[in-house]
Amino acid sequence: MLTRSSIDVFLNDKTLAIVGVSRNTKKFGHLVYKTLLENGYDLYPVNPNAEESDDIHWFRSIYNVPDYVKNILIITHKRYTLGVLKEAIEKGIKNIWIQQMSETPESIAFAIEYKVNLVSKQCIMMYANPKGIHKFHGNLMKFFGKYIK
């Protein structure tokens, strides 16, 4: 069961890798990257197809991310999530957030089997100092009792 302490463990360490950051500045993965960066996070964007651009140092694989990074946010298409999750666990990353709509039953079961601190079925944008539409969305979730307090 997801608890607020699981979310806080993830958010309190402001160093994290993000897999699925898009090079397209209009896509959600890039918006998350930019928002977390503006909120003071030390980010390591992972995209196997990206090249250096716009002052972003891209990592082609989770294996290339420095070993001191112990948190990963997965914002990939569902077909890639399990593979990314396996790489993260193999690298020793234990705090894993699978962005809402990126999870699969197999990826959740795998994370539970390996006893990681897992956050899933939640949007990080509602918990990491939300603003604008994400703050509104968080307030709606609170109203309907679906926000993890």
Order of alpha helices (4+ residues) and beta strands (2+ residues): alpha-beta-alpha-beta-beta-alpha-beta-alpha-beta-alpha
